[in-house]
Amino acid sequence: MEAYTSVSQNAVQVKTNSFIRSVYNWMAIALLLTGSTAYYVSHNETVFQLIYGTPGLIMILIFAELGFVFFLSARIQKIKAATATALFTIYSILNGITLSYIFLRYTSTSIVSTFMICSVTFLACSVYGMITKRDLTSLGGFMIMGLIGIIIASVVNIFIQNSAMQMMISYIGVVVFIGLTAYDTQKLKTMAVTLPDNASGAMIRKGALMGALSLYLDFINLFIMMLHIFGGSRD
């Protein structure tokens, strides 16, 4: 009986590790697509002028990004894995287009250094979320409330353009996305453990894509908040 239990636990651990590895692989692919797209657009004057010089286009792209996130979150179980993969890929590229401005606003040195700080912070929070025995559900709920507050404050600050308020939003945002990273990682671990043994490849792929999307959003937003704080302006 003990041998059977040990074999069963090992099988669960192998399944969990495989799923989590898939999630982080997809997240890495998304970050690579976003970063390379942002770099390309910012260094191609024709493309950059087309995107930022066309009235309303950047807002259309931002709303398209939101549409992709909401659609994937709501319909992931009803669409094919190939479709989910394509949408996830397109979203990563769109996000790279809308983030291309950072290469013109901030120095390359500050972007790289902030990215490294963000990566180390994200890794530490993700490891904590993976190994902690504490239930982070209440923390996640609190952080989601904080995220809603950040969104509202950011929209207000679009109109008033207050630099002090932007800095305050950034500091609070760092705390919020640190918490969300740990929370989402713990959810990811739970998802991996509870996957049915007979789960199809398509089901596993779609679950991995949704996990990758959550962590990707945490990382990108944490990076942007840190860039507001640590980024050196080109001005």
N, C-alpha and C positions, 0 to 999 in steps of 0.2 A: 504493500500500500504506500509506504514512504517513497519507494522508487517511482511509483506511478505519479505521486504528487510532485516529486522533483522534476520528472519529465514534463508534466503538465505546466508547471511554473516556468520551466525553461522555454517551452513552446510559446507561452504568453509573452515572455520577455523578448524572444526573437521577433515575434509579431509586432510588439510595441516598438522595439528599436528600428525595425524596418519601416514602419509607418512614420515615425518621428524623423528618421533620416530623409525620407521622401519629402516631408514637409519643408525641412530646411534646405533641401536641394532646390525645390521649386521657389522658395523665398530668395535663394541666392541667384537663381536665374532671373527672377523679376528685378532684383536690385541691379544686376548687371545690365539688363535691358534698359532700365530707367536711367542709370548713370551714363551709359554709352549714348543713348538718345539725347539726353540733356547736353552732353558734351558736343555732340555732332551739330545739333541745332544752334547752340550758342556760338559755334565757330564757323557756321555757314551763314554769311551775311544775307544771302538771298532768301534762304528758308526762314531765318529769324525775322527778317523784315516782312515776309509774307504772313507769318503767324501773328506777330505783335503789331504789324502795321495795318492789318485788315480789321476795321472796326467790328467789335463784338466777337471776333473769332476765338479769342482766348477764353471768353466766358462760355461760349458754346462748347469748347473742349473741356472746361471744368465741369459743366453740367453733364457732359457725356461721361466723364469719369465717375461722377456720382451715380449716374444711371447704370453703369457697369457694375458697380459695387452693390447697389440695391438689387439689381436683377440676379446677380450671382447668389447673393444671400438668400433671396426669396425662392429662386427657381433651380438651385443647384441639383436637387434630387430629381427633377423632372426633365432635365436636359441630358444629352449624351456627354460622356467624358471628354470626347474630342471637342465638342462645342465649348464646354467649360474651360478646357485648356486654351482654346483660341481666344476666348473672351478675357481670360486672365493675362494672356500674352499681350493682347491689344491694349488692355488697361495699363499694363506696365509701361508700354511705349508712350501712350497718351500722357501718363504722369511724367515721363521724361521730358516730353515737349513742354508741358506747363511749368516744369521746374528748371528749364534751361536758363532762366533769368539769373539764377544764382551764380553762374560762371561770369556774368557781367557785373553783378553787384558786389560779389565778394572775391578776395584774392584767392588764387589757387592754393597757396600755402594754408590759409585759414580753412578752406574747404576740406583739404586732406586731413589736417590736424583735428578738425571737428568731427570728421567721419571716423577717425580712429578713436576719439573719446567716446563717440556714440556707440561704436561697435563694442568696445570694452564694457561700457555701461549696460548695453543691451544683453551681452553675453552673461554678465553677472546676474542680471535680473531673471533671465531665462533659466539659468542654472538653478537659481533659488526657487523659481516656480516649479521646476522639475523635481527637486529633491525635498522640498519642505513638506512636513506632515500636517501643517496648518491649512485649514480650509480657507481659501482666499475669496470665497463667494461674496462675503460682506465687503471686502476690500474692493472687489471688482465693481459692485454696485455703487460704492462711494465714488470710485474713479470715473465711472460712466456719468454720474451726476456732475462731476468736475468737468468732464469733456463737454457736456451740454453747455455749462457755464462759459467755457472757453470759446465755443462756437458763437454764442450770443455776443460775448464781449468782442470777439474778432470782427463780427459783422458791424457792430456799433463803431468800432475803431476805424473801419473803412471810411466812414463819413467824417469822423472828428480828427483822424490822423494825429493821435497823441502818442509821442514816442515813449513817454513814461508808462503809459498804459500798455503799449506793445511789449515793453520790457517785462512788466508785471505778468502779462499773459504768458510770455515765454518761460519765465521761472515756474509759474504754476503748471504750465504745460509739460515741462520736464518731469515734475513730480507725478503728474497724472499719467503720462505715458510710461514712466518707470513702473508704476503700479499696474497698469494695464498689461505690460509685457509679462510680468510675473503671473498675473491672473490668467491671461490667454494661454500661457505655456502650461499652466496647471490644467486648464480645460483641454488642451491638446493631449496631455498625458492621459487624462480620463477617457477621452475619445479613443485613443489608441488601445487602451486596456479593454474597453467595452466593445470593440469591433467584433462582430460575429466571426466565428471560425470559418464559416462558409461564405464570407463576404467576397463578392466578385471583384475582379481587378478594376472594373469601372467605378464601383462603389468606393474602393480604397483610394483610387486616383482623385475622385471628386472630394472626398474627405480631406485628403492631403492638400488639395488646392485651396479649400476653404481655410484650413489651418494656416497655410502659407500666406494667404491674403490677410488674415488677422495680424500675424506677426509682421508682415511687410508694412502694413499701415502703421503699426506701433513704431517700427524702426524709422520709417520715413518722417513721421510727425515728430518723433524724438529728435531726429537729426535737424529738422527745420527749426525747432524750438532752440536747440543748442547753437545753431548757426546764428540765430538772432542775438544770442548772448556772446558767443565767442568769435563770431565771424568778423574778419577784418575787411572793412569796406574799401572799395577801389576809389571812392571819392576823395 
